[in-house]
Amino acid sequence: MKVLALNSSPRGEGQSKTALVLSHLVLGMREAGAEVEEIKLREKKIRNCIGCFTCWTKTPGICIHKDDMSNELFPKFIQSNLVIYASPLYNFTVNAAMKKFIERTLPILQPFFEERGAETRHPYRHEFPKAVVLSVAGFPEMSAFDQLSSYVRFIFGRRGNLVAEIYRPAAESMTLPLLQDKARRILEAIRKAGHELVQSMKLSEETLALVTQDFIKDKKSFREMGNLFWKSCIAEGVTPKEFAERGLIPRPDSIDTFMMLLSLGFKPHGAGDTRAVIQFNFSGKIPESCHFRIEEGTISATHGSVDNPDLTIDSPFDVWVDIMTGKADGQQMFMAQKYTVKGDLSLLIRMNQIFGKEG
């Protein structure tokens, strides 16, 4: 099987979730024996279709534009058995780069009219490759893909060319430390999907269910954390990419967002076999308490105090948040007596091992 995998994301690897998901699908297809070529559309020069119909009249099957689409991509397109259209969800459908590519496949059609059932269509000049559509979205609900699905089913599905639709909601959350195990299972399912597409040119319902599974159960917390991230970007005057490059952390603005953020930053592998309860008693701007229970590679957060915690941290809320977000050095703040601790000091020393970004 000859596969052309098109990635229309403007983002580079490491930031692009389209690339993350596509890479696992391609890996599975290659493992199953397919010949797969990946194309990053952002690296190609593709001009807009100008609707001149030169490709239908003066030079049948050949576009008037002499660019990467005419010289490279369109020939590869018509020679492929399967094309993967991988696009981030922009305004609930494919992004501009992918739409431009799709529009420039017009030379595959002939201008004549023919009747197909109750519809009028154009006949193909070449056999149209089978299609797999892949997309990712930040929204946690599958319904975000409804308009995209309607579009691709109309343009690919009516003639039986649409093999599969692979949609991954809440894709931006797949890199959060707390969700790494679930993300790995999803990516393994996508890799398995690659095997199935090569072996049978279809996806099993079981595999598709694993790919699209809902791993954001608490939508309210999801929205709160998303809003906190954007507030932090605005406060710092940075884009999401710059936020990530600078290693910034969203700044909690309440006891609830503090509990959520610290839980999301929990690293099970860093915690290892740690069994401990960490108590936070805050003063100043937010005079509230909460505690975290760590055991068997999991963490749970609870409002209020607990009897006999392993470590107790007493701090003004803003001081600890400054430490948490890298605005202040924890050791220096401790030496300056900006906060106090009692209990197992080894837990305090290991905080960066137990919480924070992976790697």
PATOR-201736 format. One record per residue (C-alpha): x, y negated, z negated; residue in three letters. Coordinates in steps of 0.05 Angstrom, whole numbers, plus 5000, padded with zeros to 4 digits. Layout:
XYZALA
...
//
This chain:
500050005000MET
502649315019LYS
500448784969VAL
501148024973LEU
500547714903ALA
499046974905LEU
500146554843ASN
497245854850SER
499045614780SER
502944964779PRO
506245184714ARG
512745554709GLY
513946224674GLU
513846164598GLY
508045674602GLN
503545974656SER
498646484630LYS
496746634702THR
503846864713ALA
503747264648LEU
497547654667VAL
499447724741LEU
506347994723SER
503348584685HIS
498448734741LEU
504148734791VAL
508549164746LEU
503049694743GLY
502049674819MET
509549754832ARG
509850334782GLU
504250664822ALA
508250604886GLY
505549964919ALA
510049484956GLU
508448814923VAL
510948124942GLU
509647554894GLU
508846854922ILE
508746224880LYS
504545734920LEU
507445144882ARG
514045284917GLU
510945284987LYS
509144715034LYS
501844815055ILE
498244255089ARG
490744145085ASN
486244445138CYS
483943845181ILE
478144195214GLY
480744095285CYS
479144815307PHE
485544845348THR
486445545319CYS
479745745351TRP
480745415419THR
487445175446LYS
491745665407THR
487146235384PRO
489346515318GLY
494946005309ILE
494345375265CYS
496544695291ILE
500644585227HIS
507744835228LYS
508944945154ASP
510045515105ASP
502845755114MET
503545835190SER
510746065191ASN
510846535131GLU
504546625090LEU
499146745142PHE
503147285178PRO
504347635111LYS
496947545094PHE
494347905156ILE
499548455148GLN
497448615076SER
492749165054ASN
490948784991LEU
491648054970VAL
491447844897ILE
488747134888TYR
491346924820ALA
489046234799SER
488145864733PRO
480945654723LEU
480344914743TYR
473444604740ASN
470645314735PHE
473445564801THR
480145654837VAL
484945084834ASN
486744634893ALA
492945024913ALA
489045674920MET
483245334955LYS
488045035005LYS
490945725019PHE
484046025028ILE
481945465076GLU
488145565117ARG
486246295130THR
481146035181LEU
485246305241PRO
483247015220ILE
476246855245LEU
473646775315GLN
468946195330PRO
463246625358PHE
456746765321PHE
454347465306GLU
448547735267GLU
449848135204ARG
443348335172GLY
439547695159ALA
445847265163GLU
449846925217THR
457347025212ARG
463946955250HIS
467447595273PRO
474447735249TYR
480447665295ARG
484548115249HIS
482448605195GLU
481248195132PHE
485448455073PRO
481948725012LYS
481748224954ALA
483048224879VAL
481447574843VAL
485147434778LEU
484046824734SER
485346584663VAL
481846054622ALA
482745704555GLY
475345784537PHE
473946404496PRO
467546614531GLU
467147044594MET
461546584619SER
466846074637ALA
468246494699PHE
461046534723ASP
461846004778GLN
468546284801LEU
465546984804SER
459646724845SER
464446384894TYR
469046974905VAL
463347464911ARG
460347024965PHE
466746945007ILE
469847624995PHE
464248074971GLY
459047995026ARG
463348375075ARG
465848885024GLY
472848605017ASN
472548454942LEU
475749034904VAL
476148754834ALA
475448124791GLU
480148074731ILE
478647504683TYR
482047354617ARG
478746844572PRO
482346524513ALA
488846624551ALA
492546064516GLU
491546434450SER
495147054474MET
501946784452THR
499846644380LEU
503947074331PRO
497747314294LEU
494647584359LEU
500847914388GLN
498548624376ASP
491848494410LYS
495348124467ALA
500048704479ARG
494049184484ARG
490748714534ILE
497048654576LEU
497949414575GLU
490749484600ALA
492348994657ILE
498449404674ARG
493950024675LYS
489249644721ALA
495049574770GLY
495850334770HIS
488450434783GLU
488049934840LEU
493650284877VAL
491050984863GLN
483650884877SER
482650164900MET
477950034841LYS
477949914766LEU
474750354714SER
469650034669GLU
473750254609GLU
480049894633THR
476149264652LEU
472949254583ALA
479949274551LEU
482448714596VAL
476548254580THR
475548444507GLN
473647884459ASP
479447784411PHE
477047104386ILE
471547304338LYS
471146654299ASP
469346144353LYS
468445584301LYS
475645664276SER
478045724348PHE
474945054365ARG
477544724302GLU
484644954316MET
484144744388GLY
481944054367ASN
487644024317LEU
492544184372PHE
489943624417TRP
489843124359LYS
497143294346SER
498943204420CYS
495542524420ILE
498842314354ALA
505742514380GLU
504442224449GLY
506342864486VAL
503443344536THR
502244074517PRO
508644264555LYS
512743744518GLU
509443964452PHE
511944674465ALA
518844464489GLU
519944054426ARG
517644634382GLY
512144214350LEU
506744494305ILE
499644234299PRO
498843814236ARG
493444074188PRO
488543544166ASP
484543944115SER
485244534069ILE
481344954120ASP
485844784178THR
491944894134PHE
489545594116MET
487945744189MET
494545484216LEU
498845834165LEU
495046484179SER
496046404254LEU
503446294242GLY
504046944202PHE
509247414231LYS
507748144212PRO
514548384235HIS
517947844195GLY
513848014134ALA
515548754139GLY
513149124077ASP
512248494036THR
506548523985ARG
505547843953ALA
500647293935VAL
502646573948ILE
498746023913GLN
498545303938PHE
496144753892ASN
495644093930PHE
495043393904SER
494742693935GLY
490642633999LYS
487443323993ILE
487343553920PRO
485244273933GLU
488044973923SER
488445603964CYS
492246253964HIS
494846764014PHE
495147514003ARG
500347894045ILE
500248654047GLU
501349204099GLU
503148704154GLY
496748294146THR
494947634114ILE
488547364084SER
487046654061ALA
482346464005THR
480145803975HIS
481845663901GLY
486645963851SER
488446683835VAL
491146993771ASP
498447173769ASN
500846983839PRO
507847193859ASP
509546483880LEU
506245823863THR
507645183902ILE
505244523873ASP
505843963924SER
502543343951PRO
498843574014PHE
502443104061ASP
509343304033VAL
508144034047TRP
505043894115VAL
511243484133ASP
515544084115ILE
510944564152MET
511144144216THR
518544004214GLY
517943274194LYS
521643394130ALA
526943894105ASP
524044374053GLY
530544454014GLN
531743704011GLN
524643583988MET
525544103934PHE
532143803910MET
528743113909ALA
523143433866GLN
517743243917LYS
514543913902TYR
515544463850THR
515345213851VAL
514945773801LYS
515346523809GLY
519146923861ASP
523846423894LEU
526046953945SER
519146873977LEU
520346133985LEU
527046274017ILE
523746764065ARG
518146294087MET
521246174155ASN
521846924165GLN
514647054147ILE
511446454180PHE
512846064244GLY
514046194317LYS
516546864341GLU
523746884364GLY
//
